[in-house]
Amino acid sequence: MISATSWSFPTPKSSQSSLATRALGPLATLGSDDRVTDVFVVADGRVFADRGSGAQLVSDLHLPASDSIALARSLIEAGGR
């Protein structure tokens, strides 16, 4: 069974690299949460995140296929490829 959680996210920290923030795109708020250890985007656009107690569905975040492709390209470019 998948558990869904409505997440409360902090605003990305100003000290956070603008490159990292841009690369994460719609996932930047997840990346700014120090408790998040893993983020998964599955084929149908659902997003899961783990804050140390197992992956949970992020119920208020969904990525259309075009956004997922743009995100993947952004992450690859940020990694220097």
Helices and strands as residue ranges (DSSP letters): E 4-5, H 18-24, G 25-27, H 28-31, E 38-41, E 46-50, E 55-62, H 65-78
